[in-house]
Amino acid sequence: MLRRLGFLKKKKIELLHTIDLHSHLLPSIDDGVNSIEESIDIIKRLQKLGFKKIITTPHIMSHRFPNTKETIYEKYNIIKKLINEQKIDIELEVSAEYYYDEHFLELIEKNEILTFGDNYLLLEFSYHNKPFAVEQTIHKLINLGYKPILAHPERYKFYKTKEDYQKLKDMGLFFQINMISTKGFYGKRVKKQVEIIIDNSMVDFIGSDIHNLKYFDSFSNSLYNKTYNKIIKKNNIKNNFL
């Protein structure tokens, strides 16, 4: 018999978090989805997986994607309207993924930061160059009432050990890992680094970081991975409190 008539159906995902806080689903605004149709398609797929809320986070990166609140909300309102019209049963919110540079520091000074949940903000570093004055900036953010989340800490080449990550945690940073890192989407080095973070109970949030359908496929497959249950078991995951 052809192994159940040739079909190897995956067991339905037991989704243990129903809110995603990191994605790039606003069309033609950064390196994420290119069209409204692609955006709606992926949102429908996330809803079918069991997600109840998406907090989509386009890049604000002055040298590549110089987005503003206005450009972000313009695209967000289009997608939000279509979700309502098509009666897609999912909540869509919007924030941003801030690139750590002088422009980001200027936005802090101007009080022009997009936050979500209980005043969380999502930020990322350069993948190759260690950021400047991180401890002072994180201290300032916390004093201003922000709760900074570092996106995908496993991807930065200059953080390699448990001690490196612990220094960041001690500053007050929350960690959001990309689930697709656990499947080797970014290569063996990143997979090894995310395992260090998971095994040392440093994960605060799980993110999809979906940019397109290729990312979605890897993300949905990663939820079948036994690592997903391990993450939930060994870490205090806060997604569902957003």
N, C-alpha and C positions, 0 to 999 in steps of 0.2 A: 504494500500500500504506500502511496506517495506521501508519507509523513503528513497524515491528516489532509489528504487530497491536495498536497502540494502547498498548503498555506501554513505559515508559521506565525500565528497571530500573537502579538505581544499582550501580556496581561495588562489590563487597564491600570494606568498610573494611579497610585494612591498619593494624590497631591497633598503635601504637608504644609505648604504655604500657598496662599491664594492671592497675594499681592506682589507684583513685580515693580521694582523701583528704578530700574536702569534699562532704557531702550532708546532706539533712535527711529521713531515711527512717524515723524512729521516729514512730509515729502519735500525733497529738493531743498533742504535747509542745511544739511551737513553731509557726512559720508554714509548716512542711513538710507532709508527707502527713497526711491526715485519718483514714485507716482502716488496719487491718491488711491488708486486701485490696489497697489501693493500694500499700502498702509492698512486699508480696510481688510484685505485678505489675511494679513498676519494677525490683526486684532481678532478677527473671527476664529482663527486657529488657536490663539491663546485662550479665548473664551471656551472653546470646545475641550481644551486640556483641563479646564476647571478654574481658570483664573477669574477672580471677581473684580480686580482693580489693576489698572496699569498706570504707573506714574512715568510718563515718557520724558526723556531727558536729553534734548539736543545739545550738541557741543556749543559752548561759548569759548572760542579760541581765537584771540585777536588776529593771529597771523594766518589762519586758515578759514575759520568760520566765525566772522565777526557778528554774531547774532546779538540781538537785543531783546528786551521784553516784548517790544512791539512786533518784531519779525516772528518771534516764537508764537505769540498769541494769535497772530494773523493765521498761521497754518493750523494751530491747535483748534481754533474756532470752526474752521472748515471741517476737520475730521470729527470733532465733537458733534457737529450738526448732522453729519451723515450717520454716525452711530445711533443717534436718536431717531432719525428718519427710518433707518433700517431695523430699528428695535433690537439692536445687538445688546444682549444682557451682560454688559460689563461697564464698569465705571472708568472713565479716562480722566486723569489729571496731568498737569504738566509742570515741569521744573526745568532744570538744566544740569549739565555736567560741565563744571568749570575747570578750565585748564589753569594750573597754578603758574601765574606770571604777573607782571606788573599791572596789567589791565585788570586782573582779578583783584589785586590789592586796591586799585582805584575804585572798583565797584563796591568793595567793602566800605571804603571811606564815604562813598556817596549813598550808602544804604540802598543799593540797587541789586540785591541778591534775591534770586528766586529760591524759595525754600519749599519744603513739603512736610507733611506730618507735624510733629512737635518741633518745628523750626530746624529740621535737618537740612543740610546742604551737601550736595555731592560734588567732589572735586577729584581731579586726576593730576598726576605729575608727568613730566617728560619720561619716556621709557628709558632714555639713555643717560641723561644728565641729572645728577642729584640736585634736588631743589634747594634754594637758598632760604635761610632764616625760617625754616619750617616751625621750629618750636615756638618762636616768638609769635608767628602768625596764628598758629593753632590756639595759643594762649589768648591772643586778642579775640579771635572768633568766639571762643567759649565765654570770655568776659562780656561780649556783646550779646550773648544769649543764643548763639548758634550751636548746633550740634553737627560738627563736620564728619562726613563719611568719606573715607578714602576708597575710591573705585579700584577694583581689581589690584590689590597690593601685590599679588603674585606675579604681576607682569613687569615690575620694575627691576632692571638688571642689577642695580646697586644694593638691593636688599636681598640677602641670601640666607640668613640664619634666623633661628628662633629669637636670638638676642636682638637682631636688627628690627624684627617685627615688634618685639616687646617694647623697645624704645618708643616706637610710634604709638603703641597702645597707651603707654604711660603718659604721653602728651595729652591724651584724651580723644584720639581719633577712633572712630568706629571703622570696622573693616567690612567691605562688601566684596565678596568673591564672585567671579563669573563662573556659573555652573559648567559652562563648556570647557573651562580650563581643566576640569577633572577628566575630560575625555581626550586631552591632548590636542585640542583645537589650535592652540598657539605653539605647540611643540613640547618636547620632553622636559625642557628646563622649567617651563611654566607649570607643567603638570606636577613636577617634583616640588616646586615652591608652594603650590596650593595645598599639597598634602601636608607640608609642614604647618601651615596655618590651621588647617582642619584638625590635625592630630593634637595640636596644642590649644584647642578650644578658643581660638581667636576670632572666629567668624561671627559677625553680628547680623549681616544681611546676605541673602542670596540674590544675585541679579542675572538676568538673561543677556543683557547687552546686545539684544537683537538689532542687526543693521539691515538684514534682508532675509530671504527665504533659506539661504544656505545656513545662516546663523540659527534660524528657527529650527531647522531640521536637527542640527547638532544639539541645540538646547533641549528639544523634546526627547531626543534619544538619551541625553544625559540624565533625565529624570528616571529612566529605567535602571540606571547604573546603581549598584549597591552602595556606592559612595554617597548617594543622595540621602539614604536613611542614616548613614554614618554621620553625616554633617548634622542632621537634626538631633541625633542622639548625643553627640559630643559637644554641641555648641548651643548657646542660648540665642536662637534665631528670632529676630524682632520684626520680620516683614509684616506679619498679620496685625501689628499694632499701629501701622501707618494709616 
